[in-house]
Amino acid sequence: MLFNRKKKKEIMPKVRIASSSWYKLKGLMFENQQQFDYALVFPLPRESIAMATIHMLFVFFPIDVVYLDKNKKVVDIVQNLQPFTPSCSPKKPSKFFIELPVGKSKGISIGDELGW
């Protein structure tokens, strides 16, 4: 479960961790929107803007993206990121980013602490 520790609120009941190199590479490419009913967490080796930069090539539906620092505090939120966007980077270095179904980041604010 993905939850907002600061606001004590559940965000998503299901969480998947992109732990393998293949899963990190594939992400949501070619995924069916109706099957995307989970939060997809990408852990990174270290905090970085460049390593947290994503693309939406071959993702056929919009998503929300939440960027977190090493303490799992929200440093940036991108809502309604459109399909085939070539590049999206956080405003601050991130250790994690979470891809969510569009609209699921509502209620999350910069500085909130998330957990899973």
CNS distance restraints for C-alpha pairs under 8 A (distance, minus, plus):
assign (resid   1 and name CA) (resid  10 and name CA) 7.27 0.50 0.50
assign (resid   1 and name CA) (resid  11 and name CA) 7.69 0.50 0.50
assign (resid   1 and name CA) (resid  12 and name CA) 5.84 0.50 0.50
assign (resid   1 and name CA) (resid  13 and name CA) 4.41 0.50 0.50
assign (resid   1 and name CA) (resid  14 and name CA) 5.12 0.50 0.50
assign (resid   1 and name CA) (resid  15 and name CA) 5.67 0.50 0.50
assign (resid   1 and name CA) (resid 116 and name CA) 5.40 0.50 0.50
assign (resid   2 and name CA) (resid  10 and name CA) 6.18 0.50 0.50
assign (resid   2 and name CA) (resid  11 and name CA) 5.46 0.50 0.50
assign (resid   2 and name CA) (resid  12 and name CA) 5.08 0.50 0.50
assign (resid   2 and name CA) (resid  13 and name CA) 6.30 0.50 0.50
assign (resid   2 and name CA) (resid  14 and name CA) 7.01 0.50 0.50
assign (resid   2 and name CA) (resid  15 and name CA) 6.34 0.50 0.50
assign (resid   2 and name CA) (resid  39 and name CA) 7.06 0.50 0.50
assign (resid   2 and name CA) (resid 114 and name CA) 7.06 0.50 0.50
assign (resid   2 and name CA) (resid 115 and name CA) 5.79 0.50 0.50
assign (resid   2 and name CA) (resid 116 and name CA) 4.62 0.50 0.50
assign (resid   3 and name CA) (resid   8 and name CA) 7.05 0.50 0.50
assign (resid   3 and name CA) (resid   9 and name CA) 5.66 0.50 0.50
assign (resid   3 and name CA) (resid  10 and name CA) 4.23 0.50 0.50
assign (resid   3 and name CA) (resid  11 and name CA) 5.07 0.50 0.50
assign (resid   3 and name CA) (resid  12 and name CA) 6.94 0.50 0.50
assign (resid   3 and name CA) (resid 114 and name CA) 5.66 0.50 0.50
assign (resid   3 and name CA) (resid 115 and name CA) 5.42 0.50 0.50
assign (resid   3 and name CA) (resid 116 and name CA) 6.42 0.50 0.50
assign (resid   4 and name CA) (resid   8 and name CA) 5.46 0.50 0.50
assign (resid   4 and name CA) (resid   9 and name CA) 5.18 0.50 0.50
assign (resid   4 and name CA) (resid  10 and name CA) 6.22 0.50 0.50
assign (resid   4 and name CA) (resid  11 and name CA) 6.77 0.50 0.50
assign (resid   4 and name CA) (resid 108 and name CA) 7.48 0.50 0.50
assign (resid   4 and name CA) (resid 112 and name CA) 6.78 0.50 0.50
assign (resid   4 and name CA) (resid 113 and name CA) 5.97 0.50 0.50
assign (resid   4 and name CA) (resid 114 and name CA) 4.55 0.50 0.50
assign (resid   4 and name CA) (resid 115 and name CA) 6.47 0.50 0.50
assign (resid   5 and name CA) (resid   9 and name CA) 6.98 0.50 0.50
assign (resid   5 and name CA) (resid 112 and name CA) 7.29 0.50 0.50
assign (resid   5 and name CA) (resid 113 and name CA) 5.44 0.50 0.50
assign (resid   5 and name CA) (resid 114 and name CA) 5.50 0.50 0.50
assign (resid   5 and name CA) (resid 115 and name CA) 6.52 0.50 0.50
assign (resid   6 and name CA) (resid 112 and name CA) 5.62 0.50 0.50
assign (resid   6 and name CA) (resid 113 and name CA) 5.69 0.50 0.50
assign (resid   6 and name CA) (resid 114 and name CA) 7.58 0.50 0.50
assign (resid   7 and name CA) (resid 112 and name CA) 7.60 0.50 0.50
assign (resid  11 and name CA) (resid 104 and name CA) 6.78 0.50 0.50
assign (resid  11 and name CA) (resid 105 and name CA) 7.70 0.50 0.50
assign (resid  12 and name CA) (resid  38 and name CA) 6.35 0.50 0.50
assign (resid  12 and name CA) (resid  39 and name CA) 6.37 0.50 0.50
assign (resid  12 and name CA) (resid 104 and name CA) 7.73 0.50 0.50
assign (resid  13 and name CA) (resid  38 and name CA) 7.11 0.50 0.50
assign (resid  14 and name CA) (resid  37 and name CA) 7.24 0.50 0.50
assign (resid  14 and name CA) (resid  38 and name CA) 4.73 0.50 0.50
assign (resid  14 and name CA) (resid  39 and name CA) 6.29 0.50 0.50
assign (resid  15 and name CA) (resid  38 and name CA) 5.31 0.50 0.50
assign (resid  15 and name CA) (resid  39 and name CA) 4.69 0.50 0.50
assign (resid  15 and name CA) (resid  40 and name CA) 6.01 0.50 0.50
assign (resid  15 and name CA) (resid  41 and name CA) 7.18 0.50 0.50
assign (resid  15 and name CA) (resid 116 and name CA) 7.22 0.50 0.50
assign (resid  16 and name CA) (resid  38 and name CA) 6.83 0.50 0.50
assign (resid  16 and name CA) (resid  39 and name CA) 6.18 0.50 0.50
assign (resid  16 and name CA) (resid  40 and name CA) 4.97 0.50 0.50
assign (resid  16 and name CA) (resid  41 and name CA) 6.17 0.50 0.50
assign (resid  17 and name CA) (resid  40 and name CA) 5.87 0.50 0.50
assign (resid  17 and name CA) (resid  41 and name CA) 4.80 0.50 0.50
assign (resid  17 and name CA) (resid  42 and name CA) 6.20 0.50 0.50
assign (resid  17 and name CA) (resid  43 and name CA) 7.66 0.50 0.50
assign (resid  18 and name CA) (resid  23 and name CA) 5.19 0.50 0.50
assign (resid  18 and name CA) (resid  24 and name CA) 5.30 0.50 0.50
assign (resid  18 and name CA) (resid  27 and name CA) 7.40 0.50 0.50
assign (resid  18 and name CA) (resid  40 and name CA) 6.75 0.50 0.50
assign (resid  18 and name CA) (resid  41 and name CA) 5.95 0.50 0.50
assign (resid  18 and name CA) (resid  42 and name CA) 5.14 0.50 0.50
assign (resid  18 and name CA) (resid  43 and name CA) 7.17 0.50 0.50
assign (resid  19 and name CA) (resid  23 and name CA) 6.63 0.50 0.50
assign (resid  19 and name CA) (resid  24 and name CA) 6.82 0.50 0.50
assign (resid  19 and name CA) (resid  42 and name CA) 7.15 0.50 0.50
assign (resid  19 and name CA) (resid  43 and name CA) 7.17 0.50 0.50
assign (resid  20 and name CA) (resid  24 and name CA) 6.22 0.50 0.50
assign (resid  21 and name CA) (resid  25 and name CA) 6.11 0.50 0.50
assign (resid  22 and name CA) (resid  26 and name CA) 6.04 0.50 0.50
assign (resid  23 and name CA) (resid  27 and name CA) 5.68 0.50 0.50
assign (resid  24 and name CA) (resid  42 and name CA) 6.89 0.50 0.50
assign (resid  28 and name CA) (resid  59 and name CA) 5.95 0.50 0.50
assign (resid  29 and name CA) (resid  56 and name CA) 7.56 0.50 0.50
assign (resid  29 and name CA) (resid  57 and name CA) 6.99 0.50 0.50
assign (resid  29 and name CA) (resid  58 and name CA) 4.95 0.50 0.50
assign (resid  29 and name CA) (resid  59 and name CA) 4.64 0.50 0.50
assign (resid  29 and name CA) (resid  60 and name CA) 7.75 0.50 0.50
assign (resid  30 and name CA) (resid  58 and name CA) 5.78 0.50 0.50
assign (resid  30 and name CA) (resid  59 and name CA) 5.83 0.50 0.50
assign (resid  30 and name CA) (resid  60 and name CA) 7.14 0.50 0.50
assign (resid  31 and name CA) (resid  35 and name CA) 7.33 0.50 0.50
assign (resid  31 and name CA) (resid  36 and name CA) 7.30 0.50 0.50
assign (resid  31 and name CA) (resid  59 and name CA) 6.88 0.50 0.50
assign (resid  31 and name CA) (resid  60 and name CA) 7.74 0.50 0.50
assign (resid  32 and name CA) (resid  36 and name CA) 6.63 0.50 0.50
assign (resid  32 and name CA) (resid  60 and name CA) 7.98 0.50 0.50
assign (resid  33 and name CA) (resid  60 and name CA) 7.67 0.50 0.50
assign (resid  33 and name CA) (resid  61 and name CA) 6.47 0.50 0.50
assign (resid  36 and name CA) (resid 101 and name CA) 6.70 0.50 0.50
assign (resid  37 and name CA) (resid 101 and name CA) 6.85 0.50 0.50
assign (resid  38 and name CA) (resid 100 and name CA) 6.84 0.50 0.50
assign (resid  38 and name CA) (resid 101 and name CA) 7.43 0.50 0.50
assign (resid  39 and name CA) (resid  98 and name CA) 6.39 0.50 0.50
assign (resid  39 and name CA) (resid  99 and name CA) 5.88 0.50 0.50
assign (resid  39 and name CA) (resid 100 and name CA) 5.03 0.50 0.50
assign (resid  39 and name CA) (resid 101 and name CA) 7.52 0.50 0.50
assign (resid  40 and name CA) (resid  98 and name CA) 5.44 0.50 0.50
assign (resid  40 and name CA) (resid  99 and name CA) 5.09 0.50 0.50
assign (resid  40 and name CA) (resid 100 and name CA) 6.62 0.50 0.50
assign (resid  41 and name CA) (resid  96 and name CA) 6.92 0.50 0.50
assign (resid  41 and name CA) (resid  97 and name CA) 5.96 0.50 0.50
assign (resid  41 and name CA) (resid  98 and name CA) 4.46 0.50 0.50
assign (resid  41 and name CA) (resid  99 and name CA) 6.59 0.50 0.50
assign (resid  42 and name CA) (resid  96 and name CA) 5.51 0.50 0.50
assign (resid  42 and name CA) (resid  97 and name CA) 5.34 0.50 0.50
assign (resid  42 and name CA) (resid  98 and name CA) 6.16 0.50 0.50
assign (resid  43 and name CA) (resid  95 and name CA) 6.25 0.50 0.50
assign (resid  43 and name CA) (resid  96 and name CA) 4.64 0.50 0.50
assign (resid  43 and name CA) (resid  97 and name CA) 6.92 0.50 0.50
assign (resid  44 and name CA) (resid  51 and name CA) 7.22 0.50 0.50
assign (resid  44 and name CA) (resid  52 and name CA) 7.50 0.50 0.50
assign (resid  44 and name CA) (resid  94 and name CA) 7.94 0.50 0.50
assign (resid  44 and name CA) (resid  95 and name CA) 5.17 0.50 0.50
assign (resid  44 and name CA) (resid  96 and name CA) 5.78 0.50 0.50
assign (resid  45 and name CA) (resid  95 and name CA) 7.07 0.50 0.50
assign (resid  46 and name CA) (resid  70 and name CA) 7.89 0.50 0.50
assign (resid  46 and name CA) (resid  94 and name CA) 7.70 0.50 0.50
assign (resid  46 and name CA) (resid  95 and name CA) 5.46 0.50 0.50
assign (resid  47 and name CA) (resid  51 and name CA) 7.94 0.50 0.50
assign (resid  47 and name CA) (resid  69 and name CA) 6.63 0.50 0.50
assign (resid  47 and name CA) (resid  70 and name CA) 6.68 0.50 0.50
assign (resid  47 and name CA) (resid  93 and name CA) 5.19 0.50 0.50
assign (resid  47 and name CA) (resid  94 and name CA) 4.60 0.50 0.50
assign (resid  47 and name CA) (resid  95 and name CA) 4.19 0.50 0.50
assign (resid  47 and name CA) (resid  96 and name CA) 7.84 0.50 0.50
assign (resid  48 and name CA) (resid  52 and name CA) 6.19 0.50 0.50
assign (resid  48 and name CA) (resid  92 and name CA) 7.75 0.50 0.50
assign (resid  48 and name CA) (resid  93 and name CA) 4.26 0.50 0.50
assign (resid  48 and name CA) (resid  94 and name CA) 5.24 0.50 0.50
assign (resid  48 and name CA) (resid  95 and name CA) 6.62 0.50 0.50
assign (resid  49 and name CA) (resid  53 and name CA) 6.34 0.50 0.50
assign (resid  49 and name CA) (resid  89 and name CA) 6.35 0.50 0.50
assign (resid  49 and name CA) (resid  90 and name CA) 5.99 0.50 0.50
assign (resid  49 and name CA) (resid  91 and name CA) 7.36 0.50 0.50
assign (resid  49 and name CA) (resid  92 and name CA) 6.26 0.50 0.50
assign (resid  49 and name CA) (resid  93 and name CA) 4.47 0.50 0.50
assign (resid  49 and name CA) (resid  94 and name CA) 6.17 0.50 0.50
assign (resid  50 and name CA) (resid  89 and name CA) 7.14 0.50 0.50
assign (resid  52 and name CA) (resid  89 and name CA) 6.41 0.50 0.50
assign (resid  52 and name CA) (resid  90 and name CA) 6.88 0.50 0.50
assign (resid  52 and name CA) (resid  93 and name CA) 7.65 0.50 0.50
assign (resid  52 and name CA) (resid  94 and name CA) 6.26 0.50 0.50
assign (resid  52 and name CA) (resid  95 and name CA) 7.60 0.50 0.50
assign (resid  52 and name CA) (resid  96 and name CA) 7.51 0.50 0.50
assign (resid  52 and name CA) (resid  97 and name CA) 6.93 0.50 0.50
assign (resid  53 and name CA) (resid  87 and name CA) 6.60 0.50 0.50
assign (resid  53 and name CA) (resid  88 and name CA) 5.45 0.50 0.50
assign (resid  53 and name CA) (resid  89 and name CA) 4.31 0.50 0.50
assign (resid  53 and name CA) (resid  90 and name CA) 6.85 0.50 0.50
assign (resid  54 and name CA) (resid  86 and name CA) 7.99 0.50 0.50
assign (resid  54 and name CA) (resid  87 and name CA) 5.66 0.50 0.50
assign (resid  54 and name CA) (resid  88 and name CA) 5.28 0.50 0.50
assign (resid  54 and name CA) (resid  89 and name CA) 6.57 0.50 0.50
assign (resid  55 and name CA) (resid  84 and name CA) 7.17 0.50 0.50
assign (resid  55 and name CA) (resid  85 and name CA) 5.92 0.50 0.50
assign (resid  55 and name CA) (resid  86 and name CA) 5.00 0.50 0.50
assign (resid  55 and name CA) (resid  87 and name CA) 4.60 0.50 0.50
assign (resid  55 and name CA) (resid  88 and name CA) 6.13 0.50 0.50
assign (resid  56 and name CA) (resid  82 and name CA) 7.23 0.50 0.50
assign (resid  56 and name CA) (resid  83 and name CA) 5.33 0.50 0.50
assign (resid  56 and name CA) (resid  84 and name CA) 4.52 0.50 0.50
assign (resid  56 and name CA) (resid  85 and name CA) 4.95 0.50 0.50
assign (resid  56 and name CA) (resid  86 and name CA) 6.16 0.50 0.50
assign (resid  56 and name CA) (resid  87 and name CA) 7.29 0.50 0.50
assign (resid  57 and name CA) (resid  83 and name CA) 6.74 0.50 0.50
assign (resid  57 and name CA) (resid  84 and name CA) 4.28 0.50 0.50
assign (resid  57 and name CA) (resid  85 and name CA) 6.51 0.50 0.50
assign (resid  57 and name CA) (resid  86 and name CA) 6.51 0.50 0.50
assign (resid  58 and name CA) (resid  83 and name CA) 7.33 0.50 0.50
assign (resid  58 and name CA) (resid  84 and name CA) 6.30 0.50 0.50
assign (resid  59 and name CA) (resid  83 and name CA) 5.46 0.50 0.50
assign (resid  59 and name CA) (resid  84 and name CA) 6.45 0.50 0.50
assign (resid  60 and name CA) (resid  83 and name CA) 5.23 0.50 0.50
assign (resid  60 and name CA) (resid  84 and name CA) 7.37 0.50 0.50
assign (resid  61 and name CA) (resid  82 and name CA) 6.75 0.50 0.50
assign (resid  61 and name CA) (resid  83 and name CA) 5.36 0.50 0.50
assign (resid  62 and name CA) (resid  80 and name CA) 5.40 0.50 0.50
assign (resid  62 and name CA) (resid  81 and name CA) 5.20 0.50 0.50
assign (resid  62 and name CA) (resid  82 and name CA) 4.54 0.50 0.50
assign (resid  62 and name CA) (resid  83 and name CA) 5.54 0.50 0.50
assign (resid  62 and name CA) (resid 101 and name CA) 7.60 0.50 0.50
assign (resid  62 and name CA) (resid 102 and name CA) 6.08 0.50 0.50
assign (resid  63 and name CA) (resid  79 and name CA) 6.86 0.50 0.50
assign (resid  63 and name CA) (resid  80 and name CA) 5.28 0.50 0.50
assign (resid  63 and name CA) (resid  81 and name CA) 5.27 0.50 0.50
assign (resid  63 and name CA) (resid  82 and name CA) 6.96 0.50 0.50
assign (resid  63 and name CA) (resid  99 and name CA) 6.63 0.50 0.50
assign (resid  63 and name CA) (resid 100 and name CA) 5.77 0.50 0.50
assign (resid  63 and name CA) (resid 101 and name CA) 5.08 0.50 0.50
assign (resid  63 and name CA) (resid 102 and name CA) 4.35 0.50 0.50
assign (resid  63 and name CA) (resid 103 and name CA) 7.80 0.50 0.50
assign (resid  64 and name CA) (resid  77 and name CA) 7.48 0.50 0.50
assign (resid  64 and name CA) (resid  78 and name CA) 5.66 0.50 0.50
assign (resid  64 and name CA) (resid  79 and name CA) 4.44 0.50 0.50
assign (resid  64 and name CA) (resid  80 and name CA) 5.33 0.50 0.50
assign (resid  64 and name CA) (resid  81 and name CA) 5.99 0.50 0.50
assign (resid  64 and name CA) (resid  99 and name CA) 5.88 0.50 0.50
assign (resid  64 and name CA) (resid 100 and name CA) 5.06 0.50 0.50
assign (resid  64 and name CA) (resid 101 and name CA) 6.08 0.50 0.50
assign (resid  64 and name CA) (resid 102 and name CA) 4.99 0.50 0.50
assign (resid  64 and name CA) (resid 103 and name CA) 6.74 0.50 0.50
assign (resid  64 and name CA) (resid 104 and name CA) 7.02 0.50 0.50
assign (resid  64 and name CA) (resid 105 and name CA) 6.24 0.50 0.50
assign (resid  65 and name CA) (resid  77 and name CA) 5.84 0.50 0.50
assign (resid  65 and name CA) (resid  78 and name CA) 5.08 0.50 0.50
assign (resid  65 and name CA) (resid  79 and name CA) 6.45 0.50 0.50
assign (resid  65 and name CA) (resid  81 and name CA) 7.55 0.50 0.50
assign (resid  65 and name CA) (resid  97 and name CA) 6.75 0.50 0.50
assign (resid  65 and name CA) (resid  98 and name CA) 5.54 0.50 0.50
assign (resid  65 and name CA) (resid  99 and name CA) 4.66 0.50 0.50
assign (resid  65 and name CA) (resid 100 and name CA) 6.13 0.50 0.50
assign (resid  65 and name CA) (resid 105 and name CA) 7.59 0.50 0.50
assign (resid  66 and name CA) (resid  74 and name CA) 6.82 0.50 0.50
assign (resid  66 and name CA) (resid  75 and name CA) 7.90 0.50 0.50
assign (resid  66 and name CA) (resid  76 and name CA) 6.06 0.50 0.50
assign (resid  66 and name CA) (resid  77 and name CA) 4.58 0.50 0.50
assign (resid  66 and name CA) (resid  78 and name CA) 6.43 0.50 0.50
assign (resid  66 and name CA) (resid  97 and name CA) 5.54 0.50 0.50
assign (resid  66 and name CA) (resid  98 and name CA) 5.13 0.50 0.50
assign (resid  66 and name CA) (resid  99 and name CA) 6.68 0.50 0.50
assign (resid  66 and name CA) (resid 100 and name CA) 7.93 0.50 0.50
assign (resid  66 and name CA) (resid 105 and name CA) 7.27 0.50 0.50
assign (resid  67 and name CA) (resid  74 and name CA) 5.76 0.50 0.50
assign (resid  67 and name CA) (resid  75 and name CA) 5.69 0.50 0.50
assign (resid  67 and name CA) (resid  76 and name CA) 5.11 0.50 0.50
assign (resid  67 and name CA) (resid  77 and name CA) 6.19 0.50 0.50
assign (resid  67 and name CA) (resid  90 and name CA) 6.57 0.50 0.50
assign (resid  67 and name CA) (resid  94 and name CA) 5.88 0.50 0.50
assign (resid  67 and name CA) (resid  95 and name CA) 7.81 0.50 0.50
assign (resid  67 and name CA) (resid  96 and name CA) 6.02 0.50 0.50
assign (resid  67 and name CA) (resid  97 and name CA) 4.33 0.50 0.50
assign (resid  67 and name CA) (resid  98 and name CA) 6.48 0.50 0.50
assign (resid  68 and name CA) (resid  72 and name CA) 4.97 0.50 0.50
assign (resid  68 and name CA) (resid  73 and name CA) 5.10 0.50 0.50
assign (resid  68 and name CA) (resid  74 and name CA) 4.44 0.50 0.50
assign (resid  68 and name CA) (resid  75 and name CA) 5.42 0.50 0.50
assign (resid  68 and name CA) (resid  76 and name CA) 7.19 0.50 0.50
assign (resid  68 and name CA) (resid  94 and name CA) 5.25 0.50 0.50
assign (resid  68 and name CA) (resid  95 and name CA) 6.05 0.50 0.50
assign (resid  68 and name CA) (resid  96 and name CA) 5.09 0.50 0.50
assign (resid  68 and name CA) (resid  97 and name CA) 5.87 0.50 0.50
assign (resid  69 and name CA) (resid  73 and name CA) 5.48 0.50 0.50
assign (resid  69 and name CA) (resid  74 and name CA) 6.61 0.50 0.50
assign (resid  69 and name CA) (resid  75 and name CA) 6.46 0.50 0.50
assign (resid  69 and name CA) (resid  93 and name CA) 6.77 0.50 0.50
assign (resid  69 and name CA) (resid  94 and name CA) 4.60 0.50 0.50
assign (resid  69 and name CA) (resid  95 and name CA) 4.97 0.50 0.50
assign (resid  69 and name CA) (resid  96 and name CA) 6.47 0.50 0.50
assign (resid  70 and name CA) (resid  94 and name CA) 7.02 0.50 0.50
assign (resid  70 and name CA) (resid  95 and name CA) 5.11 0.50 0.50
assign (resid  70 and name CA) (resid  96 and name CA) 7.31 0.50 0.50
assign (resid  71 and name CA) (resid 113 and name CA) 7.68 0.50 0.50
assign (resid  72 and name CA) (resid  95 and name CA) 7.89 0.50 0.50
assign (resid  72 and name CA) (resid  96 and name CA) 7.33 0.50 0.50
assign (resid  72 and name CA) (resid 113 and name CA) 5.55 0.50 0.50
assign (resid  72 and name CA) (resid 114 and name CA) 5.74 0.50 0.50
assign (resid  72 and name CA) (resid 115 and name CA) 7.09 0.50 0.50
assign (resid  73 and name CA) (resid 110 and name CA) 7.61 0.50 0.50
assign (resid  73 and name CA) (resid 111 and name CA) 5.45 0.50 0.50
assign (resid  73 and name CA) (resid 112 and name CA) 5.49 0.50 0.50
assign (resid  73 and name CA) (resid 113 and name CA) 4.26 0.50 0.50
assign (resid  73 and name CA) (resid 114 and name CA) 6.41 0.50 0.50
assign (resid  74 and name CA) (resid 109 and name CA) 6.98 0.50 0.50
assign (resid  74 and name CA) (resid 110 and name CA) 4.97 0.50 0.50
assign (resid  74 and name CA) (resid 111 and name CA) 5.01 0.50 0.50
assign (resid  74 and name CA) (resid 112 and name CA) 5.43 0.50 0.50
assign (resid  74 and name CA) (resid 113 and name CA) 6.21 0.50 0.50
assign (resid  74 and name CA) (resid 114 and name CA) 7.40 0.50 0.50
assign (resid  75 and name CA) (resid  90 and name CA) 7.77 0.50 0.50
assign (resid  75 and name CA) (resid  91 and name CA) 7.43 0.50 0.50
assign (resid  75 and name CA) (resid  92 and name CA) 6.21 0.50 0.50
assign (resid  75 and name CA) (resid  93 and name CA) 7.93 0.50 0.50
assign (resid  75 and name CA) (resid  94 and name CA) 7.35 0.50 0.50
assign (resid  75 and name CA) (resid 110 and name CA) 5.49 0.50 0.50
assign (resid  75 and name CA) (resid 111 and name CA) 6.43 0.50 0.50
assign (resid  76 and name CA) (resid  90 and name CA) 5.93 0.50 0.50
assign (resid  76 and name CA) (resid  91 and name CA) 6.25 0.50 0.50
assign (resid  76 and name CA) (resid  92 and name CA) 7.08 0.50 0.50
assign (resid  76 and name CA) (resid 110 and name CA) 6.21 0.50 0.50
assign (resid  77 and name CA) (resid  90 and name CA) 7.88 0.50 0.50
assign (resid  77 and name CA) (resid 105 and name CA) 7.63 0.50 0.50
assign (resid  77 and name CA) (resid 109 and name CA) 7.81 0.50 0.50
assign (resid  77 and name CA) (resid 110 and name CA) 7.41 0.50 0.50
assign (resid  79 and name CA) (resid 102 and name CA) 6.94 0.50 0.50
assign (resid  79 and name CA) (resid 103 and name CA) 7.19 0.50 0.50
assign (resid  79 and name CA) (resid 105 and name CA) 7.04 0.50 0.50
assign (resid  80 and name CA) (resid 102 and name CA) 5.73 0.50 0.50
assign (resid  80 and name CA) (resid 103 and name CA) 7.33 0.50 0.50
assign (resid  81 and name CA) (resid  85 and name CA) 7.36 0.50 0.50
assign (resid  90 and name CA) (resid  94 and name CA) 7.21 0.50 0.50
assign (resid 100 and name CA) (resid 104 and name CA) 6.14 0.50 0.50
assign (resid 100 and name CA) (resid 105 and name CA) 7.13 0.50 0.50
assign (resid 108 and name CA) (resid 112 and name CA) 6.69 0.50 0.50
